[in-house]
């Protein structure tokens, strides 16, 4: 595999003589904070973190700006007050829950931003579907199921098979395919259990039902600048995602789709961004391609890809994804780099519920040629919770090879070496006498 020519990739320095200042709005426990801090430091930018982490053990968070995400108006007011004392050159939202607030703050301060309404479309699946349908972008047939109304009457109107999902969750959490009314009723009970964690009644009192699109699925990562979309990477998901749950596992780059079909994906994602009125910053999209090669939008988010998958973008571009995002936001030029070879990641799925005892075979998996790194994210004794209730993975395996096909073979061989040993969970129950 030819290594990216990193020496030829340079970001142009800022023309201002003062150090640029970035406000990063993020949940205090977001895994994106560390890579964004590293990216900003490498570009010579100072970062203030706005979060709810007043008592965080991480100094850069505890010493930052403390806001309450459940009170957006007050949070915005506190950000604007802080900006009066120390002006910011750019504002960035790291996750779904912070992008709308970042857009509102940047707009109020006259900084580069997306319209706050656009950021909301990118997070709320029901609003997004309605927006895209109105704009003529292909989305599944959909409807809201109101959980405080008669369910039987609503379920009778659905066309099966279909997919039920929360209005505003990511990572396939709570997403369930159902094939009839009986399985729909069971699925709704499970989703309602997950929604007990959601405080916003607008997002906890209803779920989305949409038609199931049979076909292949791809992920798209891009950057918007003035409404123009630039492709950073496109990932194949080689495992069939037919349900009942939709746990993602393999992401392989470069995509093996024909060039014309890849271009069709980009055009469709760009149309969705235009419909939302997204203009700036990172875009993460999930699309399904049916048997007639029609591209359907499943998700377009105004943030970077989740988890450790962002590392694949670094392999494809020669720079970290977070560095590309921060550089663009601060007005630095984005270089292009030719990438040859294949790269991929396996998000190690949780095979069953239980208490993790150990993971065997990691030494053998790491020894397979092409495996760059194997990271286990959970400790022994951790309670494992698979989808649809769960929201995490056991860890990640990264691989590089001469081609996308070889990368997939390497990842599958490494996964076969792993043996996940679990113990059952025993719940204590009180006994009345």
C-alpha positions in Angstrom: 0.0 0.0 0.0 1.3 3.4 -0.9 1.6 5.7 2.1 -0.1 9.1 1.9 2.3 11.9 1.1 1.9 13.6 4.4 4.9 15.9 3.8 3.1 17.5 0.9 0.0 18.3 3.0 0.2 21.7 4.6 -2.4 24.0 6.1 -1.9 27.7 5.4 -1.4 29.8 8.5 -3.9 32.4 9.7 -3.1 35.8 8.4 -4.1 37.5 11.7 -1.4 38.2 14.2 -3.4 37.1 17.2 -4.2 33.5 18.2 -7.6 32.4 16.9 -10.1 31.4 19.6 -12.5 28.5 19.2 -15.5 27.8 21.4 -16.3 24.1 21.4 -19.8 23.3 22.7 -19.9 19.6 23.8 -21.3 17.2 26.3 -18.7 17.0 29.1 -18.3 13.2 28.5 -18.0 13.5 24.7 -15.2 11.4 23.1 -14.9 14.1 20.5 -13.4 16.7 22.9 -9.9 15.2 23.0 -9.4 15.0 19.2 -10.8 18.5 18.7 -8.5 19.9 21.4 -5.5 18.1 19.7 -6.6 19.5 16.3 -6.9 23.1 17.5 -3.6 22.9 19.3 -1.9 21.7 16.1 -3.4 24.7 14.3 -2.4 27.2 16.9 -5.9 27.9 18.1 -7.0 28.4 21.7 -10.1 26.5 22.8 -12.7 27.2 25.4 -15.1 24.3 26.1 -18.7 25.0 26.9 -20.3 22.0 28.7 -22.1 20.9 31.8 -18.9 19.6 33.3 -18.5 22.0 36.2 -17.2 19.2 38.4 -15.3 17.3 35.7 -11.9 15.9 36.7 -10.5 17.2 33.4 -9.2 20.7 34.0 -9.9 22.1 30.5 -13.6 21.1 31.0 -14.0 22.1 34.6 -12.3 25.5 33.9 -14.4 26.1 30.8 -17.8 27.7 30.4 -20.6 25.8 32.2 -24.0 25.7 30.6 -27.2 23.8 31.0 -28.2 22.0 27.7 -31.8 21.6 29.0 -32.2 25.4 29.0 -31.0 26.5 25.5 -32.0 30.2 26.0 -30.1 30.5 29.2 -27.1 28.6 27.7 -27.1 31.0 24.7 -27.2 34.0 27.0 -24.2 32.7 29.0 -22.2 32.1 25.8 -23.0 35.6 24.5 -21.9 37.1 27.8 -18.6 35.1 27.7 -18.0 36.3 24.2 -18.3 39.9 25.3 -15.4 39.4 27.7 -13.3 37.2 25.3 -14.5 37.2 21.7 -14.4 34.0 19.7 -13.4 33.6 16.1 -15.5 30.5 15.6 -18.0 28.3 17.4 -18.3 24.5 16.9 -20.9 22.0 18.2 -19.4 18.6 18.6 -22.5 16.3 18.9 -26.1 16.2 17.9 -27.2 17.8 21.1 -24.9 20.8 20.7 -25.0 21.7 17.0 -28.2 23.8 17.2 -26.9 25.8 20.1 -23.6 26.4 18.3 -25.5 27.6 15.3 -27.6 30.0 17.3 -24.6 31.4 19.2 -22.6 31.9 16.0 -25.5 33.6 14.3 -25.9 36.0 17.2 -22.2 36.8 17.1 -22.0 37.2 13.3 -19.7 34.2 12.9 -19.8 31.5 10.2 -22.7 29.3 11.0 -25.6 27.1 9.8 -29.1 28.3 10.3 -30.3 27.0 13.7 -33.3 25.5 12.0 -31.1 23.6 9.7 -29.2 22.1 12.6 -32.5 21.0 14.1 -33.5 19.2 10.9 -30.1 17.4 11.0 -31.0 16.0 14.4 -34.7 15.3 14.4 -35.6 12.4 12.1 -39.3 13.3 11.8 -38.7 16.9 10.9 -35.9 15.8 8.5 -38.1 13.4 6.7 -40.8 16.0 6.2 -38.3 18.6 5.0 -36.7 16.2 2.5 -40.0 14.9 1.1 -41.1 18.5 0.5 -37.8 19.1 -1.4 -38.2 16.0 -3.6 -35.3 14.1 -2.0 -35.9 10.4 -1.8 -36.8 9.3 1.7 -38.7 6.3 3.0 -42.5 6.6 3.3 -42.9 7.7 6.9 -45.3 8.7 9.7 -45.2 9.6 13.4 -46.7 7.2 15.9 -48.1 9.2 18.8 -47.4 7.1 21.9 -50.3 8.7 24.0 -52.9 7.9 21.4 -54.5 4.5 20.4 -51.6 2.4 19.0 -53.7 -0.3 17.4 -55.4 2.2 15.0 -52.1 3.7 14.0 -50.4 0.4 13.5 -53.1 -0.9 11.3 -52.3 2.0 8.8 -48.7 1.0 8.4 -47.3 -0.9 5.4 -45.1 -3.9 6.6 -42.2 -4.5 6.8 -41.3 -1.1 8.2 -38.8 0.3 10.6 -39.6 1.9 14.0 -37.1 4.3 15.6 -36.8 7.2 18.1 -37.0 10.7 16.8 -33.6 11.8 17.9 -31.1 9.1 18.8 -28.0 7.9 16.9 -26.0 4.7 16.6 -29.0 2.6 15.6 -30.2 2.7 19.2 -33.9 1.8 19.4 -34.1 1.1 15.6 -36.2 -2.0 15.0 -37.6 -3.6 11.9 -41.1 -5.1 12.3 -43.0 -7.3 9.9 -46.5 -7.2 11.3 -48.7 -5.5 13.9 -47.7 -8.0 16.7 -44.0 -7.4 16.3 -44.7 -3.7 16.0 -46.4 -3.7 19.4 -43.5 -5.5 21.0 -41.0 -3.2 19.4 -42.9 -0.1 20.6 -42.7 -1.4 24.2 -39.0 -1.8 23.9 -38.5 1.7 22.4 -40.7 3.3 25.1 -38.4 1.8 27.7 -35.4 3.5 26.0 -37.3 6.8 25.7 -37.7 7.0 29.5 -34.2 8.5 29.4 -35.3 11.4 27.2 -36.4 14.5 29.0 -37.8 16.5 26.1 -41.5 15.5 25.6 -41.3 16.5 21.9 -38.8 13.6 21.5 -40.2 11.1 24.0 -44.0 11.1 23.2 -43.7 9.8 19.6 -41.6 7.6 17.4 -41.0 7.4 13.7 -42.3 4.7 11.4 -40.9 4.4 7.9 -40.8 1.9 5.1 -38.0 -0.6 5.0 -35.8 -0.1 1.9 -34.1 -3.3 0.9 -30.5 -2.8 -0.5 -27.0 -1.8 0.3 -25.9 0.8 2.8 -23.1 3.4 2.7 -21.8 6.1 4.9 -20.7 9.5 3.5 -18.4 12.0 5.1 -18.0 15.5 3.7 -17.4 19.2 4.4 -19.7 22.1 3.4 -18.3 25.5 2.6 -20.7 28.2 1.4 -23.1 25.4 0.5 -20.6 23.5 -1.6 -20.1 19.9 -0.6 -16.7 18.3 -0.7 -16.3 14.6 -0.3 -13.8 13.4 2.3 -14.6 9.7 2.3 -17.3 7.2 1.5 -17.6 3.9 3.3 -19.1 0.6 2.3 -21.0 -1.4 4.9 -20.5 -4.9 3.4 -22.7 -6.8 5.9 -26.4 -6.9 5.0 -28.5 -4.6 7.3 -31.9 -6.2 7.1 -32.9 -6.2 10.8 -34.6 -6.7 13.1 -31.8 -4.6 14.6 -29.3 -2.6 12.7 -26.0 -3.0 14.4 -23.2 -1.6 12.2 -20.0 -3.4 12.1 -17.7 -3.1 9.1 -16.8 0.3 7.5 -14.6 -0.1 4.4 -12.9 2.6 2.3 -12.6 3.4 -0.5 -16.1 2.4 -1.6 -16.3 -0.3 -4.2 -19.4 1.2 -5.7 -19.1 2.2 -9.4 -18.0 5.8 -9.8 -21.4 6.9 -11.2 -23.2 5.5 -8.2 -20.8 7.2 -5.8 -21.5 10.4 -7.5 -25.2 9.8 -7.2 -24.7 9.4 -3.5 -22.9 12.7 -3.2 -25.5 14.5 -5.3 -28.3 13.1 -3.1 -26.5 14.1 0.1 -25.9 17.6 -1.4 -29.6 17.9 -2.2 -30.5 17.0 1.4 -28.1 19.6 2.7 -29.6 22.2 0.4 -33.1 21.2 1.6 -32.0 21.6 5.3 -30.2 24.9 4.3 -27.0 23.5 5.7 -24.1 25.6 4.4 -21.0 25.1 6.6 -19.1 22.5 8.4 -19.0 18.7 8.7 -21.7 16.4 7.2 -22.2 12.8 8.1 -24.8 10.9 6.0 -26.2 7.4 5.8 -27.8 6.3 2.6 -29.4 3.1 1.3 -29.2 2.1 -2.3 -32.0 -0.1 -3.5 -31.9 -2.9 -6.1 -32.6 -0.3 -8.8 -29.6 1.8 -7.7 -31.9 4.6 -6.3 -30.3 6.4 -3.4 -32.4 6.9 -0.3 -31.4 9.3 2.5 -31.6 7.7 6.0 -29.7 10.4 7.8 -27.8 13.6 7.2 -26.2 15.0 10.4 -24.4 18.3 10.8 -21.5 16.7 12.7 -18.6 14.3 12.1 -19.0 10.5 12.0 -19.3 8.8 15.4 -17.0 6.6 17.3 -13.5 5.8 16.3 -14.4 5.7 12.6 -13.1 9.2 12.1 -9.6 7.6 11.9 -10.5 6.2 8.5 -10.9 9.8 7.2 -7.3 10.5 8.4 -6.1 7.5 6.5 -7.9 8.7 3.4 -6.9 12.4 3.6 -3.6 12.5 5.5 -5.2 14.7 8.2 -7.4 14.0 11.2 -11.1 14.7 10.5 -11.3 17.1 13.4 -8.3 19.0 12.1 -10.0 19.4 8.7 -13.2 20.7 10.4 -11.4 23.2 12.7 -9.1 24.4 9.9 -12.1 25.1 7.6 -14.0 26.9 10.4 -11.0 29.1 11.1 -10.7 30.0 7.4 -7.7 27.8 6.6 -7.3 26.1 3.2 -8.2 22.5 2.9 -5.6 20.5 0.9 -6.4 17.4 -1.0 -4.3 14.3 -1.0 -4.3 11.1 -3.1 -4.9 7.9 -1.1 -4.0 4.6 -2.5 -5.0 1.3 -0.9 -7.7 0.3 1.4 -8.6 1.0 5.0 -11.3 -0.2 7.3 -12.7 -0.6 10.8 -14.7 -3.2 12.6 -16.9 -1.9 15.4 -16.8 -5.1 17.5 -20.4 -6.0 18.1 -21.8 -7.2 21.4 -23.0 -10.8 20.8 -25.3 -11.1 23.8 -26.4 -9.4 27.0 -24.4 -10.4 30.1 -21.4 -9.5 32.3 -18.2 -9.4 30.4 -15.7 -11.9 31.8 -12.9 -11.7 29.2 -12.2 -11.4 25.6 -10.0 -14.2 24.3 -8.0 -14.2 21.1 -6.8 -10.5 21.0 -3.2 -11.5 20.6 -4.0 -13.7 17.7 -6.2 -11.0 16.1 -3.5 -8.4 16.4 -1.0 -10.7 14.8 -2.9 -10.9 11.5 -1.0 -9.0 8.8 -2.9 -5.8 8.0 -4.3 -5.2 11.5 -3.1 -1.8 12.5 -4.7 -1.7 16.0 -7.2 -3.5 18.1 -8.8 -1.4 20.9 -11.0 -2.9 23.6 -13.2 -0.2 25.0 -14.8 -2.0 28.0 -13.4 -3.7 31.1 -14.0 -7.1 32.5 -17.1 -7.0 34.8 -18.9 -4.5 32.5 -22.6 -5.1 31.8 -23.0 -5.7 28.1 -26.2 -4.4 26.5 -26.7 -5.2 22.8 -29.0 -3.3 20.4 -31.6 -2.0 20.4 -31.3 -0.9 24.0 -27.5 -0.6 23.9 -25.5 2.2 22.4 -21.9 1.0 22.5 -19.4 -1.5 21.1 -16.8 -3.8 22.6 -14.1 -2.0 20.8 -12.6 -1.4 17.3 -10.2 -3.2 14.9 -8.4 -1.1 12.3 -6.8 -2.5 9.2 -5.0 -1.3 6.1 -4.1 -3.3 3.0 -3.6 -3.0 -0.8 -7.3 -2.9 -1.5 -10.7 -2.6 0.0 -11.3 -6.3 -0.6 -8.2 -7.3 1.3 -9.1 -5.0 4.2 -12.4 -6.6 4.6 -10.8 -10.1 4.6 -8.3 -8.9 7.2 -11.0 -7.6 9.5 -13.2 -10.7 9.2 -10.2 -12.9 9.9 -9.3 -10.8 13.0 -12.9 -10.9 14.2 -13.0 -14.7 13.9 -10.1 -14.9 16.4 -12.1 -13.2 19.2 -14.1 -15.2 21.7 -16.4 -13.0 23.9 -16.9 -14.8 27.3 -19.9 -13.5 29.3 -21.7 -14.5 32.4 -25.5 -14.2 32.9 -27.0 -11.3 34.8 -28.9 -12.1 37.9 -31.2 -9.4 39.2 -31.9 -9.2 42.9 -35.6 -9.0 43.8 -37.1 -8.2 47.1 -39.3 -10.9 48.7 -42.3 -9.8 50.8 -43.0 -11.8 53.9 
